[in-house]
C-alpha cells in the first residue's frame, strides 16, 4: 500500500469519517499508540498540528509519524485486527486547512511582490506565523502584500494536490525544492503557486475566507509575521470591533475619532501628572521645613526627624520627603532622618544619615530587620520594607528607629 492510500487525507482533505483496521498497538503508560492500515488523521508535521477526534469513540489525543508510519495516541486500548470507525474533528481540520492555504498564498505574495523568502512556518493555537528572510519591513509593505493575498482568496482559484516523480518537478514553479526524493506531493493554486507540501488544504482559495496580518516583529535578523485566516480572522475582527465599540462608548466618540481622542487624553494625563508631581514637590518642601524646624536634638548634636506619611504611597514619595528634609538642614548639621509609609501589603522605610556615628545601613539592620524587614544600603542611605501585619505597625517601626538611636550604646 502506497503512502497516498494509507494517508486518506491526501486524496480528500474534507474526509471527516473513515474506516480502517488496527495493525499495531503499543502501550505507553496509560496511553496506547495505534497504527491503522489506512487513516484520515493528519500527524503533526510541516508546521501543521495533528488532528483530533475518535477511533471507535475512543479519543485520539495525538497523531505522529515514526519511520514513515502514522500512529494515533488513544486513551483506551484497541486490539490488533479490530475494525475501527474514525471521526475527525472537522472544525479543527478546516481551521488548519484555512491557515495552511493562507500561508501558501501569503508567502507566494511576499516572494512575487518583494522577492522575500519564507524560511519558517507554524500554526499556533491563536496565530499563524511565518518567518521572512528580511531584516525589516514597513507596515505599508505588509499591507500591500496582504491586499494582494486577499485578492488571490477572492479570485477563488482551484487548489489541487498530486504526487509526482522527481523528473516532473521541472514543470512546476516551486519556491523551494522538495525535502524528500520519493512520495513527492505538490500542492498547486491554479495559475499562482506550486509548493511541495504534505498538508491539508481546501479545494479553492475562496475557502480561506480572508487573510489578516496582526503583527510584525524583528527576530534574529528576520521578520516574524503573525496572521490569521478564515474563521480566526472573523473572530479577531469581531473581538477588536467589540473593543473599539466599548472604548468609543466610554469616550463618547466614534471609531474614526478614537486616535485623536486618545491623544488628547494622553496629553491631559501628562499635564495632570506634571501638576501632581509639582504639588507633591511643594508639599514635601513645606513638610520638610516643618519637620526640620521641630527636629529632636540628641546630646551629641545629632538632629533626628522620624515621620510617617499618610495614605497608600510609593517609594518615590518617601525618597522625595527624605531628600527634602536633608536639604532643609544646614549643611554642617548632622542629621538622622527616617520616613515610613504604607504601600500595598508592606511598610516602606527610607533612612538617611549624615551623623558621623550613625551609618544608615547599620541603623536599618538594628531597627528594621528584627521586625522582619528586608533591605539595605550604605553609610548615607538605606531603604527596605516590612510585611504589613497587625503585629508590626507604622508606629512600631518609628518607635524602634527612635529607641535604637537614643540608646546609650546603640550598637551601631
N, C-alpha and C positions, 0 to 999 in steps of 0.2 A: 504494500500500500504506500503510495507516494505521500509527500507532506501535504499536498493540496487536498488529498482525500481524507487524511487523518485530521486536519485542522479545517473544520467545516466553515469557519468564518471567512476563509479565503474566498470561497465561492459566493457567500452571501453574508454580508455584514449585518443584515437585518434578521438573521436567524435567531429567534429568541428561545425556541424549543427544538429539541433533537432527541434521538435515541442512540444508545451505544451499549457496549458490553465491557465489563471490567476485565482487564487483562493483567493487572498488577496492583498489589496493595502492600504498603509498608507502614508499620506503626512508628509513631514518633511521640512518645509520651502519651498524652491524652488526645492526640491528633492522628489522623491517618492520611497518607499521601496515596492517591488513587490515580491509576492510568487507565484510559479507555482506548478501545480500538479506533474511535473517532469522537471528536468533541468540538463544540462550537465555543467553548470558553477560551477567551484570549488570555495568554500568560503575560505577566509583566515583562516588557521588552521595548526597546526603541524609544524610550521616553513616555510610553503609554502604560498606565496602570492596568492591573488584571481585572477581569470581570468577576462579578459575584453572582450568586444565585443558589440553586439547589441541584442535587442529584438524588432522585427518589425521595424528595422532600428533606434531604439532609443538607444543611447549609454548607456552601463552599466558601471558605474564608480566605483562600489564597490559591493562585494558579501560577506555576512556574515551569520552566523547562530545565531538563537535565539530560545531557548527552543527546539533545535533539528531541527528547520525548516530553510531552506535556503531562504534568502531574497536578491533580486537584487536591487541595488540603481540605479535609472534611472533619466534622466534629463527632461523627459516629462511624463505625467500621462498615465497609461494604465488602462483598465476597468476590473472589475471582470467578468469572463466568456469569456473574449476576447481570441481568438485563436492567439498564437504568434509563430513566427519562430525565433529561436535563432541562432546566429552565434558567435562562439568563435574565439578570436584572436589566430589562430593556431600557429603562430610563437612564441608568448609569452608562450602558453601552452607547446609546445615542449621544449622550453628552460627550463622551470621549471621541466619537466619530466627528462631531461638530468641531471640537477643539483641534483634533489632529488634522482634519482637512483645512481648517482655518490657518493652521501653522504652515502647511504647504503653500497656500496662497500668499500669505504674508511674506514668507521667506523668498518666494519667487519674485514678488514685487520689489523687495529690497535689492535683489540682485539685478533686476531689469532697470530700475529707476536710479539706483545709486551705486551699483557694482559692489554691493556689500554682501559678504557671505555669512550664512548662518552656521555656527560651529557648536551649538548646544541647543537642546530642546527638552522640556519637561512639562508634563501635565500634572499640576498640583490640585489640591482639593478646592482652592479658591481661584487661583490664577494659573494661566499657562505662561511659560517663559521661553524666550529664545535668546541665545547669546550671539551677538553680532560682532563680526571681526572688524571693528572700527573703534577708535578711541573715544569719539564723541559724536553726538547727533543733536541737531537743534529740534525743538518741538515742532517747528514748521515742516521740517523734513519728515518727521514721524507722521504728521497729519497728512502730508502729501501722499506718502506711501499707503497709509491707512485708507485714504479715499479710493485709490486705485484698487486696493484689495477688496473693498466692498463693491466696487463696480464688477469685479470678477464674480462675486457672490450673486449680484443682481442679474448677471448675464445667464445664470443657471446653466452653466456648462456641464455636460456629462462627465462623470468620473467613473473610470473603469480600471480594473487591475488584471494583470496576466502574468504567467510565468514564462520566462524567455531563456534561451540559450545564450552563452557569452558572445557567440557570433552575431546575435541580433542586437546587441547593445548599441551598435553604431547607428541604428535607425532612430534612437531616442536622444532628446536634448537633456541629458542628465546633468543636474547641478553637482552631484558627487558620484564617483564610481561606486558600484556595489561593494559591500563589505564581505560578501560571500561569492564563491565561484560556482555554486550549484544551487538549485531551487531559488533562482533569482526572480524576484517578483517586482514588477514595475507598476506603480500607481500613476495613472495619467489623468490630467484635467484637460479636456479636449481643446486642442489648439493653444494651450497655455503653458503646461508644465508636465514633465516626466520626472519621476523620482523613484529610486529603489527603496521600497518600503514594505514592511510586513504588517502594518497596522490596519485598523478598520476605518472605513470611510463611507460617507453617504453616496448615493448614486448620482447626485448632481450638486453643484456648488450652492444652489439656492437653499439647500437644507442646512447650510452653515448658519443661515439667518442673518448674522451681522458679525463684524469683527471690530472690536473696540480696544485700542491700546489704552491702558490706565496708568502706566508708569514707565519711565526710562531712567536707568541709573548706571553710572560707570562702575565697572567691576574688573579689576586686574587687567587693565588695558583693553577691555572690551566694553560693550554696552549691552546690558540686560534689559529686554523689554518684557513687561508683564501685560498680558492682554486676555480678553475673554471673547467667546463666540457663542452664538445661538442663545439658548435659554439662560446661560450665565450672563450674557450681555444684557438681556432684558432685565434680569434680576438686579444687575449692577445699576442699570439706568433707573429702575423703579426705586431702588434704595436711595440713590443720590437725589432723585427728583423729590422724594419724600423729605429728605433732609433740607433741601433748598426751600421747599414749601414751608416747612416748620420754622426755619430761620427767617424767611421772608415775613411770615405772620408775626413772629416775635418782634421783628424790627419794623413792622408796618410798612413794608416796601416790596416792590415787585422783584422778580428774579433778575431782570436786566439791570436794576439799580443796586443790587446787593453789594457788588465790589465797592462802589463809591460810598455806600452807606457804611460798610465795614471800615473803610479807610478813614472816614470821618470819626467813627467810634474809636479807632486806634489812636488818632491824633488827640481826641478828647481825653482818652485814658492816659496817654503820655503826659498831657498837660496837667491832669488831675494828680497823677503820681508825683510830678515835679512839685506841685503845690503841697502835697502831703509831706514830701521829703523836706521842703523848706519849713513847714510847720513843725516837723519833728526836730529839725536843727534848732529852731528858735526856742522850742520848749526845753530841749536838752541844755541849751546855753543858760536859760533862766533858772532851770532846776539846779544846774551845776553851780551857779553863783550863790544860790541859796544854801546848798549843801556845804560848799567850801566855807561860807561865812559862819556856819554853825558846826564846823568840824570839831570832834573831840581831840584834845591835845594831850598826849601822853607825857610822862615826866621827862622823857628824853627828847621832847620837842617834836615827835612824830605826830602829824595830823592824820586823823582817822575819819574816813567817811564810809559808812555802811548804809546801803539804801536798797529798798525793794521797789521795783517797778510794778505798776498795776496792769491788769489786762493780760490777754494772751499775746505774747510778743515773739519776736525772732531774735537771734543772737546779735544781729546788727544794731538793734536798739540798745542792748547792754553795752556793746563796744562804743557806740556813739556817746552815751552818757558818761561812761568811764573816762573816755578821752577828754570830754568837755570839763569834767571835774579836775582832771590833771592839769588842763590848761588854765583853770581858774586860780590855781595856786601860784604864788611867786616861785620862780624857777628854783631858787635855792631851798625852798621849804620841803623837808622830807615828808612824804605822804604815803599812806596805805589806803587804797580805795577798793571797796568791794561792792559790786552791783549784782543783785539777784532778781530773777524773774521766771515766770512760768511759760513754757512753750509746749503745748500739747500735753503729753504724759510725763514731762520731765521738768525739773528745776534747773535753770541755767545759772552759771556762776562766772562772772568776769572779775579778775583780781589784777590790780596794778600796784606796783611798789617802787618808790624812789628813796625809801629809807635804807641806809647802809646795812642795818642789822636784820632786815626782813627781805628774804627772797620770795618773790611771788609764787614760784612753783613749790617751794617748801611750805609756804603758808597754805597753799591749796592742799598739799599732801597731808598736813597736820590737821586741817579743819574739815575738808570736804570728803576726802577718801574714807575716813572712818564712818561716814554716814552712807556709804555705798556709792559715792561719786566716782566718776572716771574722767580723766583729762590730764592736762599737764601744761608746760610752758617753759619759761626761763626766769631769770632773775627779775626782769622788769614786768613781765605779764604772764598770766596763766588763766586758763579757762577750762570749763568742762561742765558736766551736768550730773544730777542726782535723780533717780527714778521718783516720780511724784507718788506719794502714798499718804495714808493717814498717820503713819509713824514719823515721817520726815516732812516738815512744812518749811515754808519760806522763813518763818521766824526761827525755826531750829537752826537753819543754815546761818542766818545773821548772828544768832547768839554764839554759835560755835566759832565763827570768824572773829567775833569780838573777844571772846574768852581766850582764844589762842594768842591773840596779840597782847592782851593785858596780863597774862600770867607772868609771875616774877621770873620764871625760867621757861619761856615758851617752847623751847626745844627746836627753835629754828636755826 
